[in-house]
Amino acid sequence: MSKIIMSAAIRGAHKIVNRVEKKYKEVLEKYGPDQEIGFPDTAYYLPIIYGITGIPVKTLGDCQPVLRRCRQLLPPPVKEKAHLPYLAPALDAGMATLWAEEIEEAIRYLEQPDFYLRGEEVTEDNIWLGAADDVIMRKRGVEFVDGTAPGFAAILGAPPSEEIAAKIARELQLKDLYVFMASDNNGARTSEQLVKAGVQIGWPTRLVSFGPYTSAAVFALGFATRVAMSFGGAKPGDFRKVLIYNKDRVFAFVLALGFVSDEWYANACGAINWGFPTIADTPIPEVLPTGICTYEHVVSNVSYDEMVQKAIEVRGLKVTVTEVPIPLDYGAAFEGERVRGADIYLECGGGRTQMTEFSEMKRMDEVDDGKVEVFGPNIKDVEPGSKLPLGINVLFAGREMQEDFLPILERQIHHLINYAQGLMHIGQRDIAWLRVSKQAVEKGFTLEHIGNILHAMFHKDFGAILDKVQVQIFTEQDKVMELTEKAREAFRKRDERIAGMTDEDEETYYSCTLCQSFAPSHV
């Protein structure tokens, strides 16, 4: 390991532990040892401490044994001439750093209860989301189970400009990664840069602004620790299982953007315990041999154009992204995007007009694969702020296709359209709602691109049963209503069939092992 990095990490750990011990003495004297402390709405207490040591920190008094262990873990500063390996002491220093910072953030919740927001959304007055509660953890944990979120990038600091920040964030979103942001670089913060660049941040867009200080990095590693306990079957205090689970299954990495201080080095060494490497944009020393991490531990002086790809390569993350032939960015990270008010170019459905989505099974010779037709006015034919009726009819054909698959395929339309940046889709069947933003239209989006999305993604996700996909799009009132009546009759028959099913009618039942890949103890 690099002597320079390890020396800096140990120095940084001493600074952080000293700072937290001083702050702890102040609040202990003010509130007393019985004062409750912790992160809100979670059963995991302070999750890093709980997951690694098994200690449930509930009160200020519970912090004392943890801080004593921090002090015990801290190695002495590295001497100028010392023929000792630096890895193990530096990792200990990193762990002590994270425990101390977790206590520091819990004290912040105690003294400044309104410093962090509750929930998933940021506001105009506050963008700091703080620790994820258990509701968010369960909701977002599903995405790790089903593979829609392969990992996360923890960003410390900020790049030189808002444009670069937006570019990096967009690349990470396109890889379906979460982005957890903390700390600053000479007063600049990535999350604030994104807001200024007009990028929507918050849990729904996977751009999560945890906090303005370096200590907020514990919210990212705490999230990873809770993943191991929630889905990996790791028990509190089983640190070996927690850390190995994260190395093998949670594909995360640190992006250090800006001057790397001693405190940053200490946090980076803490992350290495979890198997998360650091990629930096500055020429700091590198740690290239493998060991704790899958491949390199620290890679430096990476250009912004190559940073995301390099991070994915170093972490060993395999990302599959379908190239959808549309002029918009496309990925699951855009599903939570909202199109509001003055941003709306075209609106369909939602009670303003009729919007219906329907699918049919056809013979192979009746479907022209990849054909997309628009019957009626297109986006270029209407003014900004217009409203149109909309009917989407998807024709499927395949050797393995069955009528029973149609309702399942129809329900995918919502997600597949929503993955396009600049589109907002809600509902399904004959009560759907679509908004197209002005930014999407400026980039060249037309209604044909809805068909392009559905054709590409249905083939990608359901290629085992589908051979051909054709899409018809209607925007004329009479044709939309004709499709709607046809669809409602089909929906009625499907619903009646489902309502009449009983256990006695079926001989074969299936259980789902999807969770087993991410949560082996669930099956």
N, C-alpha and C positions, 0 to 999 in steps of 0.2 A: 504494500500500500504506500501511497505517497506520504512522505514524512511531513510535507508542507500542509497537506489537507488534514491529516490526522492531528497535527499540532494545533491547527486553527480550530478544528472541531472540539478538541478538549478545552481549549481556551474559551470558546463560545459557550460550552456547557457550564463551565465554572461561572461565567458572567450571568447566565440565565438562572442557574440554581441560586446564586447569591441574591439576585434581584427578587426572586420569588420568595425566598426565605425571609427577606426583609419585609416584603409586602404582607406575607402571612402573619408575621408577628404583630403588625399594625392592626390587621382585621381581627386577629384572635383577641387582642386586648380590647378592641371596640365592641365585638359581638359576643365573645365567649365561646368555649369549645362546643356547646350544645346547639349553636346556630346551624340550621340546615343549609346545605350547599349542594350544588350539582347542576347538571344541564336539564332543561325543562322537558317534561313529557316523555321520559324514557325510563325503561326498566333496567338500563345498563349502567346507571350511575355515571362515573367518569370512565368511558369505555376502554381507553387504552390501559389505564391502571387496573380496571376490573378484569379485562381480558388477559393481561400479562401476569398480574400478581394475585388475582382473585380477591382483592380487597375492595369491598363496596364502600366507597366514600360517600357518606350520607351527611356528615357534619364537619365543621371545621376541625374538631378534635380528631376525626378520622384521617386528616391530612398529615398529622405529625409522623406516624410510622412510615408513610410514603416518602416524606421529605428526608427522613433518616436514611431510608434505602437509597434515595437519590445521592445523598452525601457519601454513602458507602460505595456506590457504583462509580463515582467520579474518580478517574485515575489522576495521578499528579501530572502537572504540565510536563510536556516532553522536553528533555534536556537537549542542549546543543549536540552533545556527543552521547548517544545512547544506542547500544546495539541490541535493541529489543524489537519484536514485531509490534506493529502499531494497530493492526486491525481490531483485535479483541478489545483493547482499552477504548478505542474510538467508538466502537459499537455500544459499549457500556455507557460512554459519555452521551451518545445519541439517545439511548433509552432514558437516561436520567433527565435529559433535556425535555423529552416529550412528557414525562410524568410531571415535571415542574410546570411546564407550560399549560398542561391540562388543569392543574390547580389554579394557575394564574387566570385562565379563562373562566373557571367556575367562580372565582372571586369577582371577576368583572360582572358576571350575571347577578351576583349578590349585591354589589354596590351600584351597578347601573342596569337595572332590570329592563330598561327600554333601549339599551344600546343595540341589541340585535332584534330583528323582526321574528315573528312567529309565522310559520307557514312557508309556502313555496314561492310566493311572488314578492318582488321588490316594489318599493313605492318611489314617488318623486323625491321624497324627503330622506329616504333611508334605503340603501342597497345592501346592507350587511345582514346576511341570513343566519349566521351563527350555526350552532349544532343542529343537525337534522333530528326531528322528533321521531318517535316510533311509527307514527302514521306514514310519514315520508319514507322511512326506512323500509316498511313493508311494501309500500307502493312501488318504490324504485327497485327494491330487491327482486321483484318479479322480472324486471328487465335484465338483470344479471343471470337469472335462472334460464330465461328463454333465449338468451344470446343477443338480444337487441342492444345491450350495452356491454361490450366486451371488456371494458376497463375504464380508467380515468387518468387524466393528466392533472397533476397538482402544480399550479403555477405560482412561483414566488417572484415578486417584482413586476416589472413591466418592460416592454420593448421601447425603442426610441419614439415611436409615433402611434397615433390612433389607427392609421391605415394598416400598419404591421400587426397590431393587436387584433384587428378585425380579421385579417388574413389568416393568422394562426388559429384563432377561434373557429373560423369557418372550416378550415382544413380538419380540425379535430372533430367538429360536428359531422362533417362528411364521413368520418370514420366511425360515427355513432358512439364516440367516447364522451364521457362526462368531463367537464373542465371545472376543477375546484381552485379558486383563486384567493390568495392572501398576500400580505406584505406589500412593500413599495420599493421602488428604485428611484432614489433622489426625489421622493415625493410623488412620483407617478405610480399609479396602480392600474393593472390590466383591466379590472372590472370598471373603473371609472373611465378609462379610455374607450371601452366598448360602448358605454352609455353615450359618450360624446359622439361616437361614430354612428349612433342610431341603431345599434345592435340590441335586441331584446335579451335581457339576462334574467336568470332565475332558474329554478328547478325544471319548469316545463320546457325550456330550451336547452337544458343541460349545461348552461353557463352559470355556475353557482358561485356567487361572491360571498365567501365565508366571513371574511373580516379584513380590516385594514392593516393589522399587525402580523408580524411573523408568527406569533404564537397561535394565530388562527389556523395554522397548518395542522394542528392537532385534530381539527374537525374532519379533515380528510382521512387521516390515519385512524381516527376513531371510527369513522364510517367503515373503513376496511376491516377493522377489528370486529365490529358488530356483524359484518357479513359472515365472518368465520364462525361466530357464535350462533347466528341466526340460521344460516344455511349449511354450514360445514360441520355441525355437530360438535364443535369445540366447546369445552367447558371453561368457565371462568378460572383463570389460573393455569390452564394448560397452555403455557406460552409456546411450547414447541409446536403443538398442533395449530395454534393460531397463526404463527409465523410461516410455517410450511404451507398451510392452506393458502395463504395470501400469495406466496411466491408461485405456487403451482396453478392457482385458479383466478386470482384477481390481477388482471394485467394492467398495472399502474406504473407511472413514472413521474419524476419531478422535472419540471422545466424551470431552470434558474435564469431569470432574465434580468441582467444588470450586475452590478458589483456584488461579489459574493463575500459577505462579511463572515466573521467568526461564528455569529449566531446562525447564519444560513448553513455554514459547514456542519454545525452541530445538528441542525434539523435534517440535513441530507444524510448524515450518518445514522440518525434515527430511522429514516425511511429505508436505508439499506437493510436494516434488521428484517423488514417485511419483504425483502427481495425487490424493492423498487429502486431502479437506478436514477441517476441525475444526468441531465443533458443541459449544458450551459452555453450561453452565447458569448462568453468572455474566455480569454486564453488562460484559464486556471490549470493547474496540474491535472493529469488524467490518471484514472485507476482502471487499466484495461484488462488485467487478468480476471478470469471468472472465479467464482467462489460462492459468496452468499447470493448474489444475483445470478440470473440465468446466464447472462453474458457479461459485458463490461459493467463496472460499477459507476464510473464517472467519465463522461465524454464531454470535451469542451471545444470552444471556438467553432461552434456549428452555426452556419448561416441560417437566417430566418427562412429562406426558401427551402432549405433541406431539413429544418428542425423537426417537423412532425414525422416525416418519413424516417429520419434517423432514430428518433425516440421509439417508434414502433419496431424498428429493426433491432435496436439494443434490448428492448424488453422481450423480444421474441413473440410479439403479438401477431396473430394471423387475423387480418381483417378482410372480409369479403364485401365489396360494395358494387352493386349493379350499376352500370352506366346506363342511365335512362336518357333517351334522346330528346331532351327538352332544354330550353335555354335557362332554366333555373337550377340552383343547387338543390340536391335531393338527398334526404336521409331522415332517419327516425328522430334526430334531434330537432327537426323543424315542426314536429307534430303539435307541439304546444304553442306555436306561434298564433298570435291574434291579429286580425285585420279589423280596424275600427274606423268609424266616422269618416274623416277627410281622406283616409288612405284607400277607401273603397273605390274601385273602378267599376266593377260589375257585381251584382248580387242576384242570386237565384234561390228560390225557396224561402224557408224560414218564416212562412206566413205571408210574405210579400207577394210571392208567386208560387206556382206549383212546381215542385221538383221531385222527380221519381227516379229511382235506380232499380233496375230489373236485369235478370239474367235468364238465358234460355239455353237448353241443350239441343244441338242440331246434329244432323248427319255430317259426316266428314266432307261430302261434296257440296254441302250448303254453306260452308264457312270459308271465307277467303282470309287466311291467316295474315295478321298485321294490317288489314284494311281498316281505316278510320274514316267515317263519313259524318259530315255535319249538315243537317237539314234545317235551314233557317239562318237568321242573322248570326254572325260571328262577332268576336270582340272588336274587330276593326270597323264593324258596321254600326257601333253604338258609341254614345258619348260617355265620358267619365260620370260615375254615379248612377248609371242606368240599372234597370231591373229587367230580367228576362225569365220566362219559364224555362225549365230545363228537364230533359229526359235523357237518361243514359241507359242504353240497352246493350248488354254484353252477350255475345253469342259464343258458346263454347262447343268444341268438338274434340273427342279423344277416344282412343280405343279402351281406355280404362275409366272413362267418364261415366257417372251415374246421375240420375235425376236428384238423388238425395244429397249430392254434393252442392247443388245450386245455392241453398240458403247460406252455407258456409262461405262459399266464394263471394256471394253478394256482400256479406258483412265485412269482407276485406277491402271493399271499395273505399270505405271511410278512411282507413289507415293509409292506404296507398296514395290517395289524393292529398291527404294531409301532410305527407312527407315532403311535398314540394314547397320550397320557400316562397312565401308570398300568397299562398292559398290557405283558406280556413274552411274546413269542412266539418259539419255537425250532422248527426242523425243518419238514417238509412231508410230503405224502402220508399214509401211515398210521403215521408216527412223529412226529407233531407234539406240541407241548407249549405250553400256555397258562397264564399266571398273571394273575389280576386282583387289583389292590391294593385295600385297604380304602378308600384315598383316592378311587379311581375310583368305587367303589360309593356312597360318601358324596355324590359329585357327581351321582348318579342313573344311573350306567351299568348297562345290562342287556344280555342276550345279543342282543336285537334290534339293538342298536347295531353289532354286528359286521356284520350284514347291511347296515345303513345305510352303513357305511364302504366295504364292497366294492361296493355299488351305485354310490355317488358316484364312487369312485376308478377303477373299471373304465370308467365312462363318460368320465371325464376323460382317462385315459391311452390308452384303446383305442377311443375313439368312432368312429374311422374304420372299424372292422370290427364293432362291436357296436351293435345297436339296442335290445336288451332284456337286462336282468339281473334274475334272481330268485334269492333265497337261502333255503335251507331249513336249519334248525339243529336237530339232534337231541341230546337229553340222556338218553334212555331206553336202557338197555343193549341191548335186543333190536334197536331201530331203528339204533343206532350200529353194531352188529355186522353187520346186514344191509347197511348202506351200505359198511362196510369190505370185506366179501366182494365186493360189486359193484365197488368201486374196485380191489381187488387184481387181479381178473381183467382190468380195463382196463389197469392198470399193466403186467401181464405181457405183454399184446399189444403195447403201445407199446414196451416194452423189447426184445422180440423183433424188432420191425420195425427199430428203430434198430441193433441188433446185426447185422442182416443187410444193412445198407446198405454199398455199396462205391463208390469213385470212378467206376467204370465204369457204374454205374447212373444217374448224374446227368449232365445236359448243361449245366446252368446253375449258376454259382458266383457268390457275392457277396462283395465286400470292404466293410469298414465305414469310413465317412468321418466317424464321430461325433467323433473326436478332432480333426479338422481345424479345427473352429470354435474350439477352445481351444489346439490345438498345431499350427499350420499346417505345420510341417516334418515332421509324422508321416506325411503322405500324399503 
